[in-house]
Amino acid sequence: MHMADAFLSPPVAGTMYACSTAALAHSVHILKREDDETRIPVMGVMGAFVFAAQMINFTIPGTGSSGHLAGGMLLAAIVGPEAAFLTMCAVLSIQCLLFADGGLLALGANIWNMAFYGCFLGGKLWQLVMKGGISKKRIVSASLLGAVLSMQLGAFSVSLETAISGVTPLPFTAFLLLMQPIHLAIGLGEGLITASVLLFVFEARPSLLQNGLPTAARAEKLSAGRFFGLALLASLLTAGGLSLFASAFPDGLEWSVLRLTGSTELESVETPLHRLAAAVQDFTARFPDYSLGEGVVGSSAAGILGALAVLLTVALFANLLRRRLYRK
């Protein structure tokens, strides 16, 4: 669901940057107040995992389309909504700047559409469902409902932002009627992936989940070090290996555009801001299309470097916040 710059007018893009920046500022404020340094390695490792998982598009049967994990709800269930949003901002920014995945002018909109709903609304839903204690049934229910709700709101936002911008030939009603059903299917796929990961965490290290059981704690089958090592290994294997088997079908957004225009891409919008954003992104995108050169090795290397970049970015930013708090 990464939007290209061609979907948005500068005023709408600027508005979405302002909305996402406000959400980020709120998240930073909450994290500084809580000052939980034990969350930093979890944010970094799980951010790397979400980056890697987003590289794997899964086919939506019978449609000729594909989808991928967004990850906001998954992160919120483990590190909380605010830390999840900060982590997602790092994931989406690195995808945009290093891999040219989503436009630079559209980055604020992509953060809102793909991170805000999953982290905050999905995270709130998780907290409500788990009030009476965590169980496997509740994990599956919350994961499916949260992922579907977040994906539907994100798809609606994409359609609305595009319509308000008025720079594409996409009619609002027709675009919306394609976006919502296909992202319902994608949301169900994300929900199943989210539930699978959270069920593993529940079995291996349940103390990591938000709103833990109020009764006797479950046994921790993995130490913190082993869990983080396993999660990092899974991230690198996913980014460098499993991602090579991703579906070649267009994602839900591209599929919707294809149905209406006959192409998965829209014509570029020629405004000074669009040209500036394109020039900056051309300069920063060292691994366009998730490739470090031609062939399988290049694709694997780019994925691994991206996952490590997310881990380091999240860890550095979280540590910076902690140090600034201690100075006060």
C-alpha positions as CSV (number, residue, x, y, z in Angstrom):
1,M,0.0,0.0,0.0
2,H,3.0,2.3,-0.4
3,M,1.7,5.3,-2.3
4,A,3.9,7.0,-5.0
5,D,4.2,10.8,-5.2
6,A,1.9,10.8,-8.2
7,F,-1.1,10.1,-6.1
8,L,-0.9,13.3,-4.0
9,S,-1.0,17.0,-4.5
10,P,1.5,19.0,-2.4
11,P,-1.2,20.4,0.0
12,V,-2.5,16.9,0.8
13,A,1.0,15.5,1.1
14,G,1.9,18.4,3.5
15,T,-1.2,17.8,5.6
16,M,-0.4,14.1,5.9
17,Y,3.2,14.9,6.9
18,A,1.8,17.2,9.6
19,C,-0.6,14.5,10.9
20,S,2.2,11.9,11.0
21,T,4.6,14.3,12.7
22,A,2.0,15.1,15.4
23,A,1.6,11.3,16.0
24,L,5.3,10.9,16.2
25,A,5.7,13.8,18.6
26,H,3.0,12.3,20.8
27,S,4.8,8.9,20.7
28,V,8.2,10.5,21.6
29,H,6.6,12.3,24.5
30,I,5.0,9.1,25.9
31,L,8.2,7.1,25.5
32,K,10.3,9.8,27.3
33,R,7.8,9.8,30.2
34,E,7.8,6.0,30.5
35,D,11.6,5.6,30.0
36,D,11.6,1.8,29.6
37,E,15.1,1.0,28.3
38,T,14.3,-2.7,28.2
39,R,12.1,-2.1,25.3
40,I,14.8,-0.7,23.0
41,P,16.3,-4.1,21.8
42,V,12.8,-5.4,21.3
43,M,11.9,-2.5,19.1
44,G,15.0,-2.9,17.1
45,V,14.7,-6.6,16.5
46,M,11.0,-6.6,15.8
47,G,11.4,-3.6,13.5
48,A,13.9,-5.6,11.5
49,F,11.5,-8.5,11.4
50,V,8.6,-6.3,10.2
51,F,10.9,-4.8,7.5
52,A,11.8,-8.3,6.3
53,A,8.2,-9.6,6.5
54,Q,7.0,-6.7,4.3
55,M,9.3,-7.9,1.6
56,I,7.2,-11.1,1.2
57,N,4.1,-10.5,-0.8
58,F,1.5,-13.3,-0.5
59,T,-0.8,-14.1,-3.4
60,I,-4.6,-13.3,-3.0
61,P,-6.1,-16.4,-4.6
62,G,-8.3,-15.8,-7.7
63,T,-7.5,-12.1,-8.0
64,G,-4.1,-11.7,-9.6
65,S,-3.2,-9.5,-6.7
66,S,-0.9,-9.8,-3.7
67,G,-0.5,-8.3,-0.2
68,H,2.1,-8.1,2.5
69,L,2.2,-7.6,6.3
70,A,2.0,-4.0,7.4
71,G,3.1,-4.8,11.0
72,G,1.7,-2.0,13.1
73,M,-0.6,-4.3,15.1
74,L,2.1,-6.9,15.6
75,L,4.5,-4.3,17.0
76,A,1.9,-2.7,19.2
77,A,1.0,-6.0,20.8
78,I,4.7,-6.4,21.8
79,V,6.1,-3.0,22.5
80,G,3.0,-0.8,22.9
81,P,1.4,1.7,20.5
82,E,3.9,4.6,20.8
83,A,7.0,2.5,20.5
84,A,5.4,0.6,17.6
85,F,4.7,3.8,15.8
86,L,8.3,5.0,16.2
87,T,9.5,1.7,14.9
88,M,7.2,1.8,11.9
89,C,8.3,5.3,11.1
90,A,11.9,3.9,10.9
91,V,10.8,1.0,8.7
92,L,8.8,3.1,6.2
93,S,11.5,5.9,6.1
94,I,14.2,3.4,5.3
95,Q,12.0,1.7,2.7
96,C,11.4,5.1,1.1
97,L,14.9,6.6,1.3
98,L,17.1,3.6,0.6
99,F,14.8,1.4,-1.5
100,A,12.5,4.0,-3.3
101,D,9.5,2.0,-2.0
102,G,6.8,4.7,-1.8
103,G,7.4,8.3,-2.7
104,L,9.3,10.8,-0.5
105,L,6.5,13.4,-0.9
106,A,4.0,10.6,0.0
107,L,6.0,9.4,3.1
108,G,3.8,11.3,5.6
109,A,0.7,9.7,4.0
110,N,2.3,6.2,3.9
111,I,3.2,6.5,7.6
112,W,-0.4,7.5,8.5
113,N,-2.0,4.8,6.3
114,M,0.3,1.9,7.1
115,A,1.4,2.7,10.7
116,F,-1.1,5.0,12.5
117,Y,-4.1,2.7,12.4
118,G,-2.3,-0.5,13.1
119,C,-0.2,0.9,16.0
120,F,-2.8,3.0,17.7
121,L,-6.2,1.6,16.8
122,G,-4.9,-2.0,16.5
123,G,-2.9,-1.5,19.7
124,K,-5.9,-0.2,21.6
125,L,-8.0,-3.1,20.4
126,W,-5.3,-5.5,21.6
127,Q,-5.4,-3.8,25.1
128,L,-9.2,-4.1,25.3
129,V,-9.4,-7.7,24.2
130,M,-6.6,-8.7,26.6
131,K,-8.0,-7.0,29.7
132,G,-9.1,-10.3,31.2
133,G,-5.8,-11.9,30.5
134,I,-4.1,-13.3,27.4
135,S,-5.2,-16.6,25.8
136,K,-4.6,-18.2,22.4
137,K,-8.2,-17.6,21.3
138,R,-7.9,-13.9,22.3
139,I,-4.6,-13.5,20.5
140,V,-6.2,-14.9,17.2
141,S,-9.3,-12.8,17.6
142,A,-7.5,-9.6,18.3
143,S,-5.0,-10.2,15.5
144,L,-7.6,-10.8,12.9
145,L,-10.0,-8.0,13.9
146,G,-7.2,-5.5,14.4
147,A,-5.4,-6.3,11.1
148,V,-8.7,-6.2,9.1
149,L,-9.8,-2.9,10.7
150,S,-6.4,-1.3,10.2
151,M,-6.1,-2.4,6.6
152,Q,-9.6,-1.2,5.8
153,L,-9.0,2.2,7.3
154,G,-5.7,2.5,5.5
155,A,-7.3,1.6,2.1
156,F,-10.0,4.2,2.7
157,S,-7.4,6.8,3.6
158,V,-5.5,6.1,0.4
159,S,-8.7,6.5,-1.7
160,L,-9.7,9.7,0.1
161,E,-6.2,11.3,-0.1
162,T,-6.1,10.5,-3.8
163,A,-9.5,11.9,-4.4
164,I,-8.9,15.2,-2.5
165,S,-5.6,15.6,-4.3
166,G,-7.3,15.5,-7.7
167,V,-4.1,14.9,-9.6
168,T,-4.9,11.4,-10.9
169,P,-7.6,10.0,-13.3
170,L,-8.8,7.7,-10.6
171,P,-12.6,8.2,-9.8
172,F,-13.1,8.1,-6.1
173,T,-16.1,5.7,-6.0
174,A,-14.6,3.1,-8.4
175,F,-11.2,3.3,-6.8
176,L,-12.7,2.8,-3.3
177,L,-14.9,-0.1,-4.5
178,L,-11.7,-1.9,-5.7
179,M,-9.5,-0.9,-2.7
180,Q,-11.7,-2.0,0.1
181,P,-12.5,-5.6,-0.9
182,I,-8.9,-6.5,-2.0
183,H,-7.5,-5.0,1.3
184,L,-10.1,-7.0,3.2
185,A,-8.5,-10.1,1.9
186,I,-5.0,-8.7,2.6
187,G,-6.1,-7.8,6.1
188,L,-7.2,-11.4,6.8
189,G,-3.8,-12.6,5.6
190,E,-2.0,-10.1,7.8
191,G,-4.2,-11.1,10.7
192,L,-3.2,-14.8,10.3
193,I,0.5,-13.8,10.1
194,T,0.2,-11.6,13.1
195,A,-1.6,-14.2,15.1
196,S,1.1,-16.8,14.2
197,V,3.9,-14.6,15.4
198,L,2.2,-13.5,18.6
199,L,1.3,-17.1,19.4
200,F,5.0,-18.0,19.1
201,V,5.9,-15.2,21.4
202,F,3.2,-16.3,23.9
203,E,4.7,-19.7,24.0
204,A,8.4,-18.7,24.0
205,R,8.5,-15.5,26.0
206,P,5.0,-14.4,27.1
207,S,6.3,-11.5,29.3
208,L,7.0,-9.6,26.1
209,L,3.3,-9.2,25.2
210,Q,1.5,-6.1,26.3
211,N,-1.2,-6.6,29.0
212,G,0.2,-9.9,30.3
213,L,-1.8,-12.4,32.4
214,P,-2.8,-11.0,35.7
215,T,-2.5,-14.5,37.3
216,A,0.5,-16.6,37.6
217,A,3.0,-15.9,34.8
218,R,3.6,-18.5,32.1
219,A,7.0,-20.1,32.0
220,E,9.6,-18.4,29.8
221,K,10.8,-21.1,27.4
222,L,13.5,-18.8,25.9
223,S,15.8,-16.4,27.7
224,A,15.9,-12.8,26.5
225,G,19.2,-13.3,24.7
226,R,18.0,-16.4,22.9
227,F,14.7,-14.9,21.9
228,F,16.4,-11.8,20.4
229,G,19.0,-13.9,18.7
230,L,16.3,-16.1,17.2
231,A,14.2,-13.1,16.1
232,L,17.2,-11.4,14.5
233,L,18.1,-14.7,12.7
234,A,14.5,-15.0,11.4
235,S,14.7,-11.4,10.2
236,L,17.9,-11.9,8.2
237,L,16.7,-15.3,6.8
238,T,13.4,-13.7,5.8
239,A,15.0,-10.6,4.2
240,G,17.8,-12.5,2.5
241,G,16.1,-15.7,1.6
242,L,12.4,-16.1,1.9
243,S,11.8,-12.7,0.3
244,L,13.1,-14.2,-3.0
245,F,9.9,-16.3,-3.2
246,A,7.5,-13.3,-2.8
247,S,4.5,-13.2,-5.2
248,A,5.1,-11.4,-8.4
249,F,1.5,-10.2,-8.6
250,P,0.9,-6.4,-8.1
251,D,-0.1,-5.5,-4.5
252,G,-3.6,-4.3,-3.7
253,L,-3.0,-0.7,-4.5
254,E,-1.2,-1.4,-7.8
255,W,-3.9,-4.0,-8.7
256,S,-6.7,-1.4,-8.1
257,V,-4.9,1.2,-10.3
258,L,-4.3,-1.4,-13.0
259,R,-8.0,-2.2,-13.1
260,L,-8.9,1.4,-13.7
261,T,-6.1,2.7,-15.9
262,G,-4.5,-0.4,-17.5
263,S,-1.2,0.3,-15.8
264,T,0.1,-0.3,-12.3
265,E,1.8,3.1,-12.3
266,L,0.5,6.6,-12.7
267,E,2.0,9.4,-14.7
268,S,4.3,11.7,-12.7
269,V,3.0,15.0,-11.5
270,E,5.1,17.9,-12.6
271,T,5.2,20.4,-9.7
272,P,8.4,21.8,-8.2
273,L,7.9,19.8,-5.0
274,H,7.3,16.6,-6.9
275,R,10.5,17.2,-8.9
276,L,12.5,18.0,-5.8
277,A,11.2,15.0,-3.9
278,A,12.1,12.7,-6.9
279,A,15.6,14.2,-7.1
280,V,16.2,13.7,-3.4
281,Q,14.9,10.1,-3.5
282,D,17.0,9.3,-6.6
283,F,20.1,10.4,-4.6
284,T,19.3,8.5,-1.4
285,A,17.9,5.3,-2.9
286,R,21.1,3.2,-3.0
287,F,19.1,-0.1,-3.4
288,P,16.2,0.7,-5.7
289,D,13.7,-2.2,-6.1
290,Y,15.4,-4.0,-3.2
291,S,18.5,-4.9,-5.2
292,L,22.2,-4.4,-4.7
293,G,23.0,-5.2,-8.3
294,E,21.6,-7.9,-10.5
295,G,20.7,-11.4,-9.5
296,V,19.7,-13.3,-6.4
297,V,22.8,-12.4,-4.4
298,G,22.1,-8.7,-4.9
299,S,18.5,-9.0,-3.8
300,S,19.5,-11.0,-0.7
301,A,22.2,-8.6,0.3
302,A,19.9,-5.6,-0.1
303,G,17.2,-7.2,2.1
304,I,19.7,-8.1,4.8
305,L,21.2,-4.6,4.8
306,G,17.7,-3.1,5.0
307,A,16.8,-5.2,8.1
308,L,20.1,-4.2,9.8
309,A,19.5,-0.6,8.9
310,V,16.1,-0.6,10.6
311,L,17.5,-2.3,13.7
312,L,20.3,0.2,14.0
313,T,18.1,3.2,13.3
314,V,15.5,2.3,15.9
315,A,18.2,1.4,18.5
316,L,20.1,4.7,18.0
317,F,17.0,6.9,18.1
318,A,15.6,5.1,21.2
319,N,18.9,5.5,23.0
320,L,19.1,9.1,22.0
321,L,15.7,9.7,23.7
322,R,16.9,7.9,26.8
323,R,20.0,10.0,27.1
324,R,18.2,13.2,26.6
325,L,15.8,12.2,29.4
326,Y,18.7,11.5,31.8
327,R,20.3,14.9,31.1
328,K,17.2,16.5,32.5
